[in-house]
Amino acid sequence: MDSNEGKFHKLYLYPTIMASFGFKLKTIFNLEYPSLLVIIMDCNPFQWEKNDISIKEATSQLLVFINAYLALKPENSLAIVGSSVDKCEFFYPSSSLQTKNDEMIDVGYSQFKKTDEKIIQHLYQFYENTKLPTIHDHDTCRLANSLSKALSYINKIKKGVSNNNIHPRIMILSVSNDDAKQYIPTMNSIFAAQKLDVIIDVCRISKTKSMFLEQASEITGGNYVEEILPTGLLQTLLFSFLPDQYTRQFLSAPTKKDVDFRAVCFCHKRVVDIGYVCSACLSIFCRHVPVCTTCQ
């Protein structure tokens, strides 16, 4: 084990250094390219009950945002992943419709109502199939799983498009708290998104902050908006998350000044300010251990 202070700070400041020197995105955006938007919708029923806005109202305003996004360009693509305390799955397109030719990829204006109905139908089914009596941790959702599904779908679509002529992005509608146990897979997904030039936007509908999602938006170059009024959700969605990557170059995006870049220890899954770092695998521990459990 190596507890050298300089080596620890080198790891601690890594995301900040990348953000400061503009290593978030390397794609040259083109006005003619269509967008691929994957929405991760936090469907934790316990957390929605604590909020000033209900999930029914939020879904209604989200559908308006989706229709506006699809109306911007006929070639724009859409996917929605529902995430709850015990599972995550695609709302749109449904798994049964994901064929090789993917008829859901290009959505025309005449299909707005059909798209809305499919999303609402899958949302109701998702709630009905949630096994509430068996759930012990009510405050979190399957964020890491949802990000993995979203990135896999984006990678699949990009490979099917000639010369990668598409602008992919992820938008997370979040109400749940961070789950320290998901720190490692979540950070892996965040850096995978950065490598794929996928920005991650975060619409945080909760009174508590999310350290993981703050880091996700900062590292990938996305927008992070929190403390949203119940009557201002649609306005926030339209003004902060509707513009694509090309358009955002000419807009003044909302800024997040104090991003929490603390890490989570690998041993007890606690957020730490100062810890012990293995010099071989960079695993973080909250207390000194004679042998790195990760390397062993």
C-alpha positions in Angstrom: 0.0 0.0 0.0 1.1 3.5 -0.7 -0.3 6.4 1.4 1.9 9.1 0.0 -0.1 12.4 0.1 1.1 13.6 -3.3 -0.1 10.4 -5.0 -3.5 10.6 -3.3 -4.1 14.1 -4.5 -3.0 13.2 -8.0 -5.9 10.7 -8.1 -8.3 13.1 -6.2 -7.8 16.0 -8.7 -7.9 13.9 -11.8 -11.5 14.7 -12.9 -11.0 18.4 -12.0 -7.9 18.6 -14.2 -9.7 17.0 -17.1 -12.6 19.4 -16.8 -10.3 22.5 -16.5 -8.2 21.7 -19.6 -11.1 20.9 -21.9 -10.6 17.1 -22.2 -14.4 16.5 -21.9 -15.3 16.2 -25.6 -13.3 16.0 -28.8 -16.0 15.8 -31.4 -16.5 18.6 -33.9 -20.2 19.1 -33.9 -22.2 19.6 -37.2 -25.5 21.3 -37.6 -26.7 18.7 -40.1 -26.1 15.7 -37.8 -29.2 14.3 -36.0 -29.2 13.7 -32.3 -29.7 10.5 -30.3 -31.2 11.2 -26.9 -31.4 8.5 -24.2 -33.4 9.6 -21.2 -32.9 7.8 -17.9 -36.0 8.3 -15.8 -35.7 7.7 -12.1 -38.9 5.9 -11.2 -38.3 5.3 -7.5 -41.8 5.5 -6.0 -40.6 6.2 -2.5 -38.5 9.2 -3.5 -41.3 10.7 -5.7 -43.6 10.7 -2.8 -41.2 13.0 -0.9 -41.1 15.6 -3.7 -43.3 18.6 -4.4 -44.0 17.4 -7.9 -45.6 14.0 -8.5 -44.3 11.5 -11.0 -47.6 12.0 -13.0 -47.0 15.7 -13.4 -43.3 15.2 -14.2 -44.1 12.6 -16.8 -46.6 14.9 -18.4 -44.1 17.7 -18.7 -41.4 15.2 -19.9 -43.6 14.1 -22.7 -43.9 17.7 -23.9 -40.1 18.0 -23.8 -39.8 14.7 -25.8 -42.3 15.9 -28.5 -40.4 19.2 -28.8 -37.1 17.3 -29.2 -38.5 15.0 -31.9 -40.0 18.0 -33.7 -36.6 19.7 -34.0 -35.4 17.3 -36.6 -37.2 14.3 -38.2 -34.1 12.3 -38.0 -33.7 12.7 -34.2 -33.7 9.4 -32.3 -35.0 8.6 -28.8 -34.7 6.0 -26.2 -36.0 6.0 -22.6 -34.7 3.8 -19.7 -36.7 3.4 -16.6 -34.7 3.0 -13.4 -36.1 2.0 -10.0 -34.9 0.5 -6.7 -34.8 -3.1 -7.9 -34.5 -3.0 -11.7 -34.1 -0.9 -14.9 -35.5 -1.5 -18.4 -36.2 0.2 -21.6 -39.6 2.1 -21.8 -39.0 3.1 -25.4 -38.1 1.4 -27.6 -39.4 -1.7 -25.9 -37.2 -4.8 -25.9 -39.6 -6.6 -28.2 -39.3 -3.9 -30.8 -35.5 -3.8 -30.9 -34.9 -5.5 -34.2 -32.0 -5.0 -36.6 -33.9 -2.5 -38.7 -35.2 -0.6 -35.6 -38.3 1.1 -36.8 -38.4 3.3 -33.7 -35.1 5.1 -34.5 -36.6 7.7 -36.9 -39.7 9.2 -35.3 -42.0 11.3 -37.5 -44.4 14.0 -36.4 -47.4 11.8 -36.9 -46.1 9.3 -34.3 -46.1 11.7 -31.3 -49.3 10.3 -29.8 -48.2 6.7 -30.4 -44.8 7.4 -28.7 -46.5 9.1 -25.7 -48.9 6.1 -25.3 -46.1 3.6 -25.4 -44.1 5.5 -22.8 -47.0 5.8 -20.4 -48.0 2.2 -20.9 -44.5 1.0 -20.0 -44.3 3.3 -17.1 -47.5 1.9 -15.6 -46.2 -1.7 -16.2 -42.9 -0.8 -14.6 -44.6 0.4 -11.4 -46.9 -2.6 -11.2 -44.0 -5.1 -11.5 -41.9 -3.4 -8.9 -41.6 -5.8 -5.9 -42.0 -3.3 -3.1 -42.3 -5.7 -0.1 -38.9 -7.2 -0.9 -37.0 -3.9 -1.2 -34.9 -2.7 1.8 -33.1 0.3 0.4 -35.8 2.7 -0.7 -33.6 5.8 -1.3 -31.6 4.7 -4.4 -32.1 3.5 -7.9 -30.1 1.3 -10.4 -28.1 4.2 -11.8 -25.1 2.2 -12.8 -27.2 -0.4 -14.6 -29.2 2.3 -16.4 -26.1 4.1 -17.6 -24.6 0.8 -18.9 -27.8 0.1 -20.8 -27.9 3.6 -22.3 -24.2 3.5 -23.4 -24.6 0.0 -24.9 -27.6 1.2 -26.9 -25.8 4.4 -28.0 -22.8 2.3 -29.1 -25.0 0.0 -31.1 -26.7 2.9 -32.9 -23.4 4.7 -33.6 -22.0 1.5 -35.2 -25.0 1.4 -37.5 -24.6 5.0 -38.7 -22.1 5.8 -41.4 -19.0 7.8 -40.1 -20.7 8.1 -36.7 -22.7 11.1 -38.0 -24.9 11.4 -35.0 -24.7 13.4 -31.7 -25.5 11.1 -28.8 -26.3 12.3 -25.3 -27.9 11.1 -22.1 -30.3 13.0 -19.9 -31.0 11.8 -16.3 -34.2 12.8 -14.6 -33.1 12.1 -11.0 -34.9 12.0 -7.6 -33.0 9.2 -5.7 -30.0 9.5 -3.5 -26.5 8.3 -4.3 -25.7 4.6 -3.6 -22.1 4.3 -2.4 -22.1 0.7 -3.5 -22.6 1.8 -7.1 -19.7 4.2 -7.1 -17.2 2.1 -9.0 -19.5 0.9 -11.8 -21.0 4.4 -12.1 -17.6 6.1 -12.5 -16.7 3.4 -15.1 -19.8 4.3 -17.0 -19.0 8.0 -16.8 -15.6 7.6 -18.2 -16.9 5.3 -20.9 -19.4 8.0 -21.8 -16.5 10.5 -22.0 -14.6 8.2 -24.3 -17.6 7.8 -26.6 -18.1 11.6 -26.6 -21.5 11.2 -24.9 -22.5 14.1 -22.7 -24.6 13.4 -19.6 -27.2 16.0 -18.6 -28.7 15.9 -15.2 -32.1 17.3 -14.1 -32.1 16.8 -10.4 -35.6 16.9 -8.9 -34.7 16.5 -5.3 -33.8 18.7 -2.3 -30.6 16.7 -1.8 -27.4 16.9 -3.9 -26.0 14.0 -5.9 -22.2 13.8 -5.9 -22.2 11.1 -8.6 -24.3 13.0 -11.0 -22.5 16.3 -10.4 -19.3 14.5 -11.4 -21.0 12.9 -14.4 -22.2 16.1 -15.9 -18.9 17.9 -15.2 -16.6 15.3 -16.6 -18.7 14.7 -19.8 -19.5 18.4 -20.4 -23.2 18.2 -19.8 -25.6 20.5 -17.9 -26.5 19.9 -14.2 -29.6 21.7 -12.9 -31.0 21.2 -9.4 -33.5 22.9 -7.0 -36.2 23.0 -9.6 -39.6 24.5 -8.7 -42.6 22.3 -9.4 -44.0 24.8 -11.9 -40.6 25.3 -13.6 -39.8 21.7 -14.6 -40.9 22.1 -18.3 -39.2 25.4 -18.6 -36.0 23.9 -17.2 -36.2 20.9 -19.6 -36.8 23.1 -22.7 -34.1 25.8 -22.0 -31.4 23.7 -20.4 -31.7 20.3 -22.1 -33.4 20.7 -25.4 -30.5 22.3 -27.4 -28.2 19.8 -29.0 -24.4 19.8 -28.7 -24.0 22.0 -31.8 -26.4 24.7 -30.5 -24.9 24.7 -27.0 -21.7 26.2 -28.4 -23.6 29.5 -28.9 -25.5 29.4 -25.6 -24.6 30.3 -22.0 -25.2 27.0 -20.2 -26.0 26.8 -16.4 -22.8 26.5 -14.4 -22.1 24.4 -11.3 -19.4 26.1 -9.2 -18.9 23.7 -6.3 -18.7 20.2 -7.7 -17.9 17.5 -5.1 -15.1 15.4 -6.5 -14.6 13.2 -3.4 -14.2 9.5 -3.9 -15.8 6.5 -2.2 -13.6 3.9 -0.5 -13.5 0.4 -1.9 -13.6 -1.3 1.6 -16.7 0.3 3.3 -18.2 2.3 0.4 -17.9 5.6 2.4 -17.2 9.0 0.9 -13.7 10.0 2.0 -11.8 13.3 2.0 -8.4 11.7 2.6 -7.7 8.0 2.1 -5.0 5.4 1.3 -4.4 4.5 -2.3 -2.8 1.4 -3.7 0.1 2.4 -5.9 -0.6 -0.6 -8.2 -4.3 -0.5 -8.9 -5.3 2.9 -7.4 -7.9 1.3 -5.1 -9.0 3.7 -2.4 -9.3 2.7 1.3 -10.6 4.8 4.2 -8.0 3.2 6.6 -4.6 1.6 6.3 -4.5 -2.0 5.3 -1.3 -4.1 5.0 -2.3 -5.8 1.7 -4.5 -4.4 -1.1 -7.6 -6.5 -1.2 -8.2 -5.6 -4.8 -4.8 -6.7 -6.0 -4.8 -9.8 -3.8 
